[in-house]
Amino acid sequence: MFSILKFNYLLYIFLLTLFVQCNPFIDNSPPIELTEIIDIEYAKGLSMYRTSEGVVVSITNPQSNEILDHFLVTDKDNSKLSSIKVIQKPFKSVLAYSSTYISFMDAIDEVNKVTGVTYSKGISNPIIKKRLNKGLAKDVGSDQSPDKELIISLKPDLAMIYPSNGNHNWFSSFDVPTIKNVEYLEVHPLAQAEWIKLYGVLFDKETEASKVFETIKKNYISAKNYNIISENKPVVLCGELYDGTWTLPGGKSFTSQLIEDAGGIYFLESDSTSGSKKLDFEYILEKDSIVDFWLLLSYSQSAITFSYLKENKPRYSYLSIFEPTKIGVCNTATSPYFEKGILEPHILLNEIKSLIHGVYKRDTSIYFKPISNE
């Protein structure tokens, strides 16, 4: 539910928008009404409220509270709230900079409106792959250096992008509206999934989007509350050794929350950061005795087997947890972790519980699979 502080913030933004937009001395039309605050339960970077002109959306960095985007979603040709950015629906052609956006749209049956994508080789969605093969969707290159001419030829009604080092201001020169998505900065798994409500507003599928989220929420809470056989909380290490440095998520991150909800203790539990951390391998070795399991998230065109790690990462053999029964591996080259995982946090949670508590069978794992002993 909305806190009083969040409600007051939205009311302030709404009133400020009205003050900038309306002049009572020259405008005799009916006043703009704030009719409803759209319920956002977990997501900290997304706020939406319904008005008589449409839905006003505020997107902020959920960690720093920096305002990143603020716009009106409406089907009106001329809105009284035109002093802020206007995103006019409906949409026939959508550019999706991330495969995550494809999953959100697919969940509410709107994925057929995607006409442009980046990094198409990494996309597993069968509908998009079919559209790419038929030429109904195009690969526009990388998000950092896209094929601008190709994008313009697609005539997108909307570009779903994310803040990055690249300059996206050029979209406005061609009247292509953009929305900055930062669901990946949310820490709680249900907070990331709740961003589907934004897509519900964009595509007039609010009821469908809410149902999808409520199902995810129910499944996640059920998995979290399932009685765990072991009373002990195992310590779980994450990350991998890359160029001599161990890279892993911070102590207040999406992954750490999953481990906590699975009944484990994250290796960097006392750390207060949410981004990635880089540690000397020697530090990992010093703390090795407290670690019980290891979640390895890595990208490899080769199968990540136990023998593969021994041959290609020989320093892993110094770890006491370097044995098949202690490692759960997710190869992002073959797994839809970054594409579909955001809408299946309950599955991620169950698979982590499977590894560290042995509650569930692991032979049907989608993301974190038991490492092969080959």
N, C-alpha and C positions, 0 to 999 in steps of 0.2 A: 504494500500500500504506500501511497505518497506520504511523506513526512510533511509537517507544517512548514518547515524550512523550504522544501522543494516546491510546495504549493505557492508560497509567498514569492519565490523566485520567478515562477512561471507567470504569476499575476503581475509582477513588476515588469517583466519583459513584454507582456501583452499590453499593459497600460502605456508603457513607453512607446511601443509601436503605434498605438492609437494616437498618442500625443504628436508623434512625428508626422503621421499620415493625415489626420483629420483637423480641419479648421472649422469650428462651429459657426463662424461668422459668414462663411461663404458656402457651407455644405448643409443643405436642409434634408438630405436623405436620412433614412433610418440609421441609428447607430449600430456599430459592429458589436455583436454579442459573443462573449465567451460562454459557450454552452456546456462544455464538459472537459474535465481533465482525463486523458486516456491513461488508464492504470498501467504503470510500469513497476513491477515488483522487485526485480533483481538488477536490471541494467542501470548503471550509474551514468552512462554517457548519452542516454537517449531520453528526451522529454517531448511529449506531444500533447497538444490541447486543441479541442475542436471549437471552431468559431462559426459564425454565420457566413463567413467567406470561404471556409475550408479548414484544413488542419494545419496548424503551425507546428513545425518541428525544430527543436534545438538539439544539436549534436555537440557534445563537449568531450574533451579528453577525460575519461573516467578516473584517471590518476592525478591529473593536475588541475582539472576543472576549467581548462582553457576552452573557450568557445571556438569551435572549428567550422560550424555551419549553422545557418538559421534561415529557414525558408517556409513558404506557404505552399501546400499541396492543394490545388483546386481544379475544378473543371470549368470555372468561369473565364470568359475571355477578358473581362476587365474587372479586376478586383480592387476594392478600396484599400487593401493591404499591399498595394504594389510598391510601397517604399522598401519592402524587403524582397529578397529573391523569390521569384514565383516559379514553381514547378507545375506546369499545366498538364493534366492528364486528360484523356487516356493516352497510353504509350503503345506504339506499334513496333518500334525498333529500339532496343536497349543494348548499350555497350557495357559489358561486365568485365572489369579489370581483375577480378578474383574469382576463382572457381567456387569460393564460398557463397558468393552472391547467386551463382547458378543453383546451388543447393537450396537456398532460401526460396528462389522463384519456383523451382521444381516442386517444393513441398506444398505450394498453393496453386499448382498447375498453370504457371505463367511462363515456363521456361522457353516456350516456342517463340517468345518475343525477343529472345537474345539473338542479335545479328552480328555481334562482334565480341571477340574474346582475346585474351593474351595467353601466351604459353599453352597453346592448344594440346601439345603433346602430353601435358600433365593432367588433362581433364579426362575423367572416367565416366561422366554422365552419358548414358547411351543416347539420349535424345539430342544432346549437343553434338556428339560424335556423328550422328546421322545427319544433322543439319550441316555440319562442316563438310561431310562427304558429298552432299547434294549442292553445296554452294550457297545454302540459305543462311549460313553464318560464316564469317571470315576471321582468320587469325590476324590480328593487327600488330603483332610483334610483342615487344616487351613493354611493360608499363613505363620504364624509364625513357625509352626511345621508340615510341610507337610510329607506325606508318600513318602520318596525319592525313595524307591524301586519301588513303584507303578508308580511314574513319569517316572523313567528310562525305565520301561517296556512298557510305552506308546510310547517311542522313538519320543518325540516331535521335530519337526524341528525348533520350536521357542517357547520361554516362554515369555509371556507378563506379566511383574511384575510391582510393584511400590516400591519406596524406603520405607523401614520400619526398625524396630529394628532387624528384622531377618537378618541372613547372607545368601545372595544368591550366594556367590562366588562358592559354590559347583557345580553349574550348569556347569561351565567351565571345571570341571574335567571329565565330561561326554560329552563334546563337544555339549552342548545344548546352542545355542545363546540366549541371553536375551535382552529385551528392557525395559528400565525403563520409565513408563508412569507417568506424573504428571499433567494431565489435571485437576485434582481436585483442584490444587493449583491456577488455573486461577481465576481471580476475575469476569470478565465480562461473562455473560451467553453465549454470542456468541463466546467468546474465548475458552470456554470449548468445545462447539460443533464443533469448527473448527479443533479440533484434528482428526476428521474423515479423514482429508487430509493425515495424516500419514498412515492410513489404506489403503487409495487409492494407495499410493506408494508401500506399502508392498504387496498388492494383485493385482497389475496391474489394478486397478480400479480408476484411478485418475479422469477420466471424470465423472464417477458415483458418486464418493465422493464429487466432486465439485458441482454437481447438487443438491445433498442432502443438502449440506451446504447452497447453495444459496437459496434454498427453505426455510430452517430454518430461515436464515437471513431476507428474504423478509417477512415471517410471523411475526417474532419478531418485526421488525421495523414498520410494519403495526399496530400491536397491541399496540406498544408504542406510535405511533402518532395518534391513534384513539382519537377523541375529547372526553374529560372527562366532564361529565355534571357538576360536582361540581367544583367550583373554589378554594375551600379550600383544603389544603393538610393535610390529617389526619396523625397523628403520629401512627406508627405501632410498637408494641412490638413483639419480637420473643423469642424463647427458652422455657425452662421449669425448674421447681424446682426439683432438684435431690440431695438427701442426704443433704438437708438444704441449698443448694447453687443454685442460678439461673444461668444456663448455656445458653449462646446465642452467635450468630455470632458477629464478630467484625464489626466496622463501615465501613470498606473497604472490603466487602466480596461479594460473589455470591448473598446471600440473600439481602443484603443492596442495591445492584445494581438493583435487581428485584423490590424492593419496590420503589426505586427512579423512575425507568422507568414506574412504575404503577401509578405514580402521588402521591406518599405518602412520608412521612418523616420517616426515620428509627429512632427508639428510641435512638440508639447510633451513630447518624449521625456525631457527632464531634470526635468520636474515630478513630484513624488512623491505627488500626491493622486489619489483614484479617483473623486471626485464631479465635478460640472460646474464649470467655471471661467468667469468673466466678465472679458473683456479689452476695453480701449479699442480702437476700430477703428484708431486711429493706430498702436497697437503691431503690429497685423496688417500694416499698410502698411509699417512699418519693416522687418519680417522678410520681406516679400513676395518678395524676390529669391531666397530659398532654397527656396521652395515650388514643387513640380512638379505636384501634383494636389490636387483638392478633393473630399471626400465631403460632400455636402449632404444632411442628414437634416432634413426639415421637414414641417410639416402645412399642407396647403392644399386647400381645396375646388375650387380652379381647378387646371388642369394646370400643372405647373412646367416651363415651357419657357424657352429662352434669351431670347426676346423678353419673356416674362412677367417674368423677373428684371430685365431692362434697364428695363422700365417701372415696376415696383413697388419695386425695390431698386437705384436708379441708382448708389449708392455702390459697388456691386460692380464697376462698370466700371473703377474705379481699380486693381483687382487684375490682375496680369499673367497669372494663371491663369484669368481670366474669358473663357474660350473653350470652345466645345462639346466639344472633344476632351480637355479637362482636367478635366471635371466629371462625377461620377457622382451621381445624385440619387435619393433614396428619399423618396417622398411617403407619409407614414404615414397619410394620409387614405384612400389607396387600396391601400396595401401592408400585408400581415399581419406587418410587422416585429416589432411588440411582442407579437403573438399566437403566431406560429409560428417566428420567427427563433431563439428559444432552443433549439429542437430541430433547427435546420438551420444550425448554425454553419459547416459545411463549404461550404454554398452561399454564405453571406456571404463566406467566405474566397476562394472561387473568383471571385466577382464583383469583389472588391477587386483580386485579382491580374489579372483581366481588364482593369481600368481602368489599373493602374499598370505592367503589363508586357506587355499585349497577348497573353497566352498563350491565352486562351479567347475564344470567340465571345460577344459581348455581346447578341445579338439575342434570347436566351432568358432574360434576367435577370429575376429575381423581385423582388429588393429594390432594389439599386443599379443603376438603369438609365442608359443613355447619355442625356444631356439632348437634347431635340429642338432643332434649329437654327431652329425657327420663330420 
